[in-house]
Amino acid sequence: MAEQYITVPPETDKMPPGIPYIVGNEAAERFSYYGMRAILVVFLVQYLHLMSDQILPSMSNAEATARYHTFSTAVYFAPIFGALLSDFLTGKYPLIIWVSVIYCLGHLSLAFIGSPGLPPTAYLYLGLALIAIGSGGIKPCVSAHVGDQFGKKNQHLMSKVYQWFYFSINLGSTVSTILTPWLLQWYGPHVAFGVPGVLMGIATLMFWLGRHKFVHIPPAKAELFEDLISRGGWVTLIKISAVFIFASIFWALFDQTSSSWVLQAENMNRNILGYTILTSQIQVVNPILVMMLIPLFQFVIYPAIDKVFPLSHLRKFSIGLFVTVSAFAVSALIEQWIVSGGYPSILWQVLAYVLITSGEIMVSITGLEFSYAQAPKSMKSIVMAVWLFFIAFGNFVTAYLNHFIQVPSINMVIAESKEFEHEGSQKVIHDIWKTRSEPIPTDAVEVPKRTERVLRVAGEDQEFDTEDDILLFFGEYESFLGIQTSEDASLKAAKDVIDQSFTENGETLPVTEAGQKLISGMTDIHGEQLAYKQLTRNRYQISSAGYDQKFQTPWDVTLDAVVSRASNNPEADSEAKADQDESYTWIERRLIELKGEEGRKEVEAARGNIKETEISSTITVGGAVTLEGPAYYWFWTGLMFATAVVFVPVAYLYKATEYVEDEDASDLSAEALEEGSAQ
């Protein structure tokens, strides 16, 4: 027999009994989501390639950014279906419970990355897909479910409850953004993804325990369907979309605080008052600033501006777009500082966070207030779904751009189980050595230690035994060891020149222009000038255009050099290193586990526990990024500026139609607070 639930709010002036279950559920669910999201990009770049016995090339920043924003696109696109399913068929509570279980399974899949049964990437993409489905069912329902609990007699308590609801969102986001990166660093991905999964399990349990306390409002099928097919409904959605499309560009920038800004922080001085924060932890600045800036804007900034000129919804929105321009301009200047060899303080990025969070308050919360005022009561949930669709569209723009700017690389050969075909069915790869009993072929020179397999890849000419062939070296368990090309000798000769300059100039790398002058006249085997680029104070690249003699193609050959600086007090004796084992991070322990003593030497070099500064290098083929460094950030700054300028006449010409419905005000507060405070 089906359980009987309350379907009408009780006639009482007291707090609804289901509220503690909803608030507790929201805090735990937001912890799980933001904890997972906080570490996702760092995991993709630094951890994913170490999650099996095969050591594969790490994911590039552009690829990780593209995949992160593809996931975010799914997270914000799925609520459209969640809203329709809830309003047409299931109602809010059943849908939230069902998708919460799916949500938990998604976290479980992430926690099992690297376990037997499936490849690490299969666990990853399965987990992210399930989390997107789970979030899609919860996002459009949970805050409206709060409003369902109140009747006429206790409506005066609704604003207080939404304040608790708002606090729980930011509490979950803040705590998880601080804790989860720390868990990832010291205990690894299984624990770091597992703890948010446990919290999601707790969130699901709390919501289920409150099932007999909640008011379960049946789905409003007929009314919603009539509004959707009516001319007035479509006109409302089209008008609101004319504003939302501009917000989507804002979200294309804002959500990069969890991707490109995190990766930028990796190359900044993160020491604050003697404590070095982790790159992912910088994201905690956003929810803290939201809680601080909302009352500041409400009671100080908005009234001050209103004295100069009337501050309508669309004017707030417009100002917010321009403020966001300044935020990304700061990030572009930071990146210029980094690629010039600087080591800027993370406090400069905090300044960018202050600006972009101010933009968030003016764009996100104001945009929702405006759109809700433009829609009749029966269309509030649809408006919310449309809003989330445009957030998804913004993330799609970011994902597409980061995918578009990537040049294919030899990593395709390595990652796709060595089965690679180029432009059709012609195979361009084969084994030239795969046995321990026979000597390595004489043409495979400078073979890395522990090599157990060598593959030859035909280059741009798609023919074997020519000068553009590429050799790939693999060790135990098919772990990737390195690449050899015909350009290696010329690239290493240029590296010697840069390294000598580094030593002579107080261990400072030459900036791009100076380094290019140093290697002027040094060419590849085709007689083409080599290209030098400084990336950070500890990293540079020297590139050959390769066999096709064109840069930024899959046949570029690049030497990527990394400086490992000696510390003032290197721990040279083995006994000290042995005592240090317990203080190794998860990545350091994993490298030692996979590579043995060679891995330990890499770890100590990275820590600075070496007598002299060293410059190591690796060779890659292809994999360039056509828009990177400061140009990447200036591109987004320019796009945001153009968006803000175009919005000005749109806001001026927009004819608002206000729906005054007092009973909707609290619903508005919930949606605005959830989507505007903890994206």
N, C-alpha and C positions, 0 to 999 in steps of 0.2 A: 504493500500500500504506500502511495506517495506521501511524503511528509507534508504537513499542513503548515504554511507560513503566514505571518501577518502581512496583509496587503494594503492596509490603511493605517496612516500614522495615528497612534493613540491620542486621545484627548487629554493631554497633560501639559503642565507648564514646567515640567522638569526636563533634565537632560535625557535624550533618547538613550536607551540601554545599550544599543549597538555601537555607539560612538567610540568607546575605548578599543573595540576590536578593529574598527576601520583605521583609527589613527595609528595603532600599533602595527597593523598590516602595512600601512603606507610607509612607515619608517623603515621596516625590515625590507620591503620590496625596493624602495629607493636605494638602500644600502647595497642590495644585491646588484642592481642595475649599474649604479654609478661606480661601484667598486670594480666590476668587470670592465666597464668602459674606460675607467681611468688608466688601466694597465694594458689595454688592447694593442695600441700602436707600438709601445715599447716591447711587448711580447712578440709581435710580428717581426720586428727588426732584429731584436737581440736574442730571442729565446727559441723561436719556432724551429730554426735549422738545427738545434741541438736536441730535439725531442725524440730522436730515435738513435739507433746505433750508427746510422749513416750521418756523417757531418756534411751537410750540403752548403752551398753558398747562402749567405744571409739575404733576406729580402731588402730591397732598396727602400729608401725613405718615400719615394714617389709611389712605389707599388703598395707599401703599407698604408699610406694616406688614401690611395684609391680604394683599397679593400675596406678600410675603416669607414669611409663615407658611403660605400656601397651598402655596408651593414646598416649605417644610420638611415640611409634612404629606405631600406626595408622596415626599420623600426617605426618610421613616421608615415609610411605608406600603408602598412597593415591596419592601423586604426580605422581607416575608411571602411574596411570590411567588418571590423569589430563593432563599429557604431551601427552599421546597417543590420548586422546579425542580431545585435542586442535589441534594437528598436523594433525590428520586424518580427523576430522569432522567439528568442530565448529570454529576454529580460536581462537585467544587469547582473544579478547575483550568480545565476547558473553559468553565464559566460565567463565571469571572473574566476570562478572555481575551476572550470575546465581548463582554461588557458594557463592558470597558475601551475597546474600539474605539468603542462607542456613546458612552461617556463623553467620549472625545477629540472626537468629532463635535459633542457638545454645547458644549464649550469653543470649538470652531471657529466655531459659529454665533454665540456671544456676541461673539467677536472681530470678526465681520463686521457687527455692528449698525451701521446707518447706511450700509452699502454698497449699491450698486444691486442690483436684483433683487427684493427683498422690503422691505416696510415695517419700520422699526426694531422695532416690537412683535412682528412675526412672527419675526424673528431671535431676539428675546429669549425668547419663549415656547417656541419650538422648542428653543433651547439649554437652557433650564431643564428641559424635559420629558426631553430626552436625558440630562442629568446625573442627574436623579432615577432614571431607569431604570438608568444605570450604577452609581450608588451603591447602588441596591436589589439589584443582583447581587453587589456586592463586600462590602457590610457584613456579611451573615450568614455569609460563607464564609472571609474572609481569615484571621481569627485562629484559627479551627478548623483551617485549612490548616497553620498553624504546628505545632499539636499532632500532626497527621498525620505529621510528619517524624521523630518520635522512636519508638524501640523501647525495650525493657526495659533494655538495657545503657546507654543514654545519656539515660535520663529525668532523671538528676540534673542535666543541663545545661539542662533545659527552663525552669526559673525564671530563669536568667541570660538566656536568649534572649527571654523575655517582658519582661524589663527593657529589653533593647535595643529590642524592639518598642514598648514603652510610650514609651521615649525618642524613637524616631523619629516617633511620633504628635505628641508635644509639640514636637519640633524643627520639623517641617513646619508645624504650626499657628502657632508663635511667629514664625518667619521670614516666613511669607507674610502674617501679620496686620500686621507692621511694613512690609514691602516693598510689598505690592500697593496700599494706599491712596496711598503716595507715587508709584507709577507712574501711578495714576489722576489724581492732581492735576497732574502735570507732563507726562505723555505721553498721557493720554487713555484712553478705554475700549478702543480696539483693542489697545493694548499691555497695559493692565492685565488684560484678560480673556485676551489671547493668551499671556502668560507662564505663567499656571496651565495653559493648554492644552498648552504645550510640556512642562511638568513631568509632566502626565498622559501625554503621549506617551512620555516617558522611563520613567515607571512601567510602562507597558504593555510597552515594549521589554525592560526588565529582567526582568519576569515571564516573558516569552516566552523569553529567553535561559536562564532557569533550568529550562526544561521537562524536560530530561533529568536534572536534579539532584534534582527534587522526587519525593516519594512521592505517587502518585496513588491515593487510596482510592476504590474504586467506590461508587456511591450505595447506601445501605442501604434499599432499597425496602420489602421485606416487613415488617421489624421496625418501621419507622416507621409504616407503614399500620396494623398491628395495634394499636400503642399509641394511634393517633389514634381508632380506632373502639371501643376498649375503655372500659368504664365507669370504670376507674381513671384512664385518661388524661384523660377529660373532667373527672372530679372534681379532678384535679391542676390542670388549666388554670383551672377555675372558682375554686378556692381562691386560686391565684396572682393571678388577675385582680382578686380582692377587694382585694389590696394594690396592684396596679399602677394601678388607677383613681385612687388618691390620688396616685401618682407623676405621672400625666398632668397634674394641675393644677400640680404643681411645674414640669413642663416647659413648661406654658403661660406661666409667669412667667420661667423661666430663659432660654428662647430669645429673650426680648425684650432680652437683653443685646446682641443683634445687630440689633435694630430700634429699639424705643422708647428704649432707653438711648443708642444711637448718636445718634439725633435730639435727645435731651436734651443731649448733650455739645456739640452745635452752639452752644448758648447759654450755655456755661460758659467760664470762664477756663482755657484749656488750656496756659498757660505754666508749665512746670516747669523750674526752674533755668536760665531763659533760653532754653529751647527750647519752641516751640509745637507740640504734637503734633496730628495730624489726628484728626478725630472718629472715624474708623473704627479708628484705631490703638489706642484705649483698650481694645479687646477683647483685646489681647495680655495684659492683666493676668490674665485667667482661666487660660490654660495655665501661666503662670509661677507663679501662686498654687497651682495644683494640685500642681505639683512640690514646692513648699515645704510645703504644708499636709498632704499625705498622711503623710509621716513624723512630723510634729508630732502629728497625730491618733493615729497608730498607736502611738507610743511615749510620748506625754505626756498628751494630753487623754483618750483612752479609758481608759488605766490609772487616771487620777485620778478619773474619774467612777465607774469600776468599784469603787473603794474605798468610795464612798458607797452605791451600789446596783448590783446585777448589770445589766450593759449588754448586753442581747440585741440581735439583729438588728432587731427591730421597735421597740425602744426607741431605738436609734440613728436609725432611720428617722423616728420620731415627733419627736425633738428636731430633726432636720434640717428638717422641715416648719415648725416654729416659728421656727427661725433664718432661714428664707427669708422669713417674715413681716416680720422686722426689716429685711431687705435692701430690700424694696419700700417699707417705711415710710420708710427713708432717701431713696429716690428720690422719694417723694411730697413729703417736706420740701424736697428740692432744687428740685422743680418749683414749690412755693409760693414759695420764695426768688426763682426766676427771674421768675415772673409778677408779683411785687411790685417788679420793677425791679432786682433784685440781679444780681450777676455772680459766682456762687460758683466757687471753685477746683475743678478737675477732681479734686482729691484727695478731695473729698467723695464723688464717685462711686467712687473707688478703695475707700473704706470700704464702700460698698454691694457692691462686687465681693468684698471679703474675706468678707462675710457670706453672699452667695449662693453663693460657691465652697465655703464651709464646709458650707452646706446641700447642695450638690451631692455632696460627698464622703459625707455621711451618708445621703443619699437614693439616689443613683445607684449607687454602688459597693456600699453595704450592701444595697440592694434586690436587686441582682443576686446577691450572695452568698447571700442568703436564698432567693431563688427557685430558684437552682441546687441548693441543699440540699434543696428540696422536690420536686425532679423526678428520676425515674430517668434513668440514663445515656442511654437511647435517645430521651429527650424534650428533651435540652439544646438542640438547634437550634430546636425548636418554641417552647420557653420564650423563647429569644432573639427569635424572630419576634414573639411576643406582647408582649414588652417594647417592641420597636420600634413595634408597633402603638399602644401607649398613649402613646408619645412623639408619634407622628403625631396621635393624638386630641387631645393637649394643644395642639399647634400648630393643629389645626383649630379648637379653641375660640377661640384668639387671633385667627385669621384671620376667623372668623365674627363675632366681636364687633366687630372693626375695620371689617368690611364693614357690619354692622348699624347702627353709629353714624354712618354717612355720609349726609348729606342730598344728593339729586341736585342737580347744578349745570348751569349753562349750558354748561359744558365738554363735556357730552354732544353738544351741537349742533356744537361746534367739532371734536371728536375723531372724530365719525362721518361725516366727509366732507360735512357740512352737510345730511345726509339725516335729519331728526328728525321723529318723529311722536309725538304725545302722546295717550295713552289711546285708542288705536284708530288708524283710518286717516286722520283729519283732519290735513292738513298745516298746520303753524304757522310756516313759514319760507319766505321767498322772496328773490331778489335784487332790490334796488332800484337798484343801480348797478354796472355791470361794464364800463366802457370808459374809456380814457384820453382820448378825443377829446371827450367831452361833459362838461359841468360836473357836479359832485356835487350831488345834489338839495338844495334849500334847507332841508329839514327835518333834514339831517344836519349839525348844527353842531359846532364844535370838533373837526373831523376831524383825526386824527393825521397827521403827516407820512408820506409814502410810501404813503398809502392807494391801493389799486387795486381794491378790491371792498368793497361794503357790503351786509350782509344784515340784513333786518328779521325779528325773531322775535316772534310773537304771544305775549303774556304769559299770565297765569293765566286771563283771560277767553277765550282762544283766538280772539280777533278782532283784525284788523289796524286800524291807524290809531286806536288808543285809547291812553290815557295809560300803560298798563303795557307797551307795546311796547318791545322791546330792540333796539338797533342794534349790530351786530358789524362791526368794521373789520379788513380784511386787506390785507397788502402783497404784495410780490413773492413768488412761489412759494406763495401762500396762507398766508403767515406771519401769525399772529394778532397784531394790534396793540392792540386794546382794546375796551371796551364803553361804551356810552352808554345811560343810562336817565333817566327823568323824576325820579328821586330824587337825581341827581348834585349839583344845586345846594344842596339842604339838607344833604347829607353834607359837601360841601366847606366850607360855612359853619361847620359844627360842627368840621371839621378846623382851620379858622383859629383857633378859640377854644382848642383843645388845643395847637396850635403856639405860640400866644402864651404860654400857661402854661409850655410847655417852655422858651421863651427867657427868660422872667422868673424861672424857678426854676433857673437854672444848668444849662440843657440836661438837665433831668431830666423824664421823662414823669410825669404824674400817675398814681397807682395807680387801679385800676378805680373804687373808691368816690368818690375825689376828682374824677376825670374825669367821672363821671356827674353829679355836682353842678354841674360847670362848664357842662355842656350841658343842664342842667335847663330845661325849657320850649322847647327846640329840637325841632321836630317835622318829620315827613316831609310829603309833599303831602296825606296823608289825615288829618293832625292828630295822628298817633301819636308818642309820645316816641321819640327816637333812643336807641340803646344804645351805650355806650362800654365797651371792654374793653382793658386793658393785657395784652399777650402776653409781652413781654420788655422789657428796658431800651431796646431800639431798635425796637420794633414795637408798634403798637396797631391796633385796629379800631373803626370806627363803623358801626352797622348800622341799617337800616330794615326793618320787618317786611314791607314790600312791599304789593302790591295786595291780598293776602288778609288783611293785618293780623295775621298770626300768625308768630311767630319760629320758626326752625328748620324752615322749609319750603323747597321749591325756588324760591320767589319772594322770599326775602330779598334785599335789595341791601346789599352791604357795601363800605365803603371800607377798604382795607388799606394802612396807612401804614408806611413804613420810614425810619428815621433813618440818614443817612450822615454820620458825624462827621468834621469836618476834623482832619487830623493837625497836630502842632506844626510840622512842616517840610514843607508841601505843595510838591510839585514843579510849579511853575506853567508853566515855559517848555516849549515844544514840543520843543526839542532834548533836554531831560532825559527827556521821555516817550518819544521815539524810541529813546534809548539803553536804555530800560527794557523794550523789546519782548521781549528774550530772557528776561526774568525773569517774564513773564506766565505764569500757569498755563494749562492746556489750556482751561478754561472761559472765561477772560478772552480768550485768543486766538480762541476760537470766537465769542464775542459780537462781537468786533471784525470778524471775518470775515463774520458774518451781517448786522451792522448798520452797519458802517463807522464813521465818526467819531462817530455817535451812540452806538454800542456802546463806543467808547473812552472817551467821557465817562462812561458808566455804570460802566465798570471803574474809572476814576480816582476817581469819587465813592465807590464801595464801598471803595477802598483808603484813602480819606481825603485824597487828593491834590487837595483843593479848598480855596479860601480861607475859605469859611464853611460851617458845618454845614447840610445840606439835608434836607428831609423830602419824599420822593416818595410817590406813592400810586397805587393801581390800584383799579378798581371790579370787583366780581364779583357774580354773581347765583346764589343758592343755594350749595351746597357747604359748609354748616355741619357741624360735628361735634357730636353731642349729648352726647358724653362726652369731655372733653379737659382739658388742664392737670392740676392736682393731683387733680381728681376722678377722672381716668383711673387714676392710680397708686394712689389710695386704694381704688378699686374692686378692683383686683387684690390689694391688701394685705388687704382684708376677705375676699375669696374664699379667699385662702390661709389666713387665720386660721380661717375656718369649716371648711376642709378639715382643718387640723391638729387642731382640736377634735374633729371627728367621728371622726378616725382613732384617737383614744385608746381608746374602748371597743372598736373593731374589733380593735386590736392586743391588747387584754386578753382578748378572747373567742376569738381565733384559736388553733386547735389545730394545732400544727406536727407534721409527719411527716418526720423527718430521714432522708435517704438518705446513708449514709456510703460514699463511693466515692473512695478516694484518687486513683485514676487520673484523676478529673475535676477535681482541684483546679487544675491548671495551665490547663485550658481556661477555668475560671472566672476565673482571674486575667486572662487575655487579654481576655475579653469585658468584664469589669468595668473594666479599664484603658482599653480603647478607648472604651467608651460613657460612662465616668465621668470621663475626663480631658480629652477634647477634643470635646465636643458641638458 
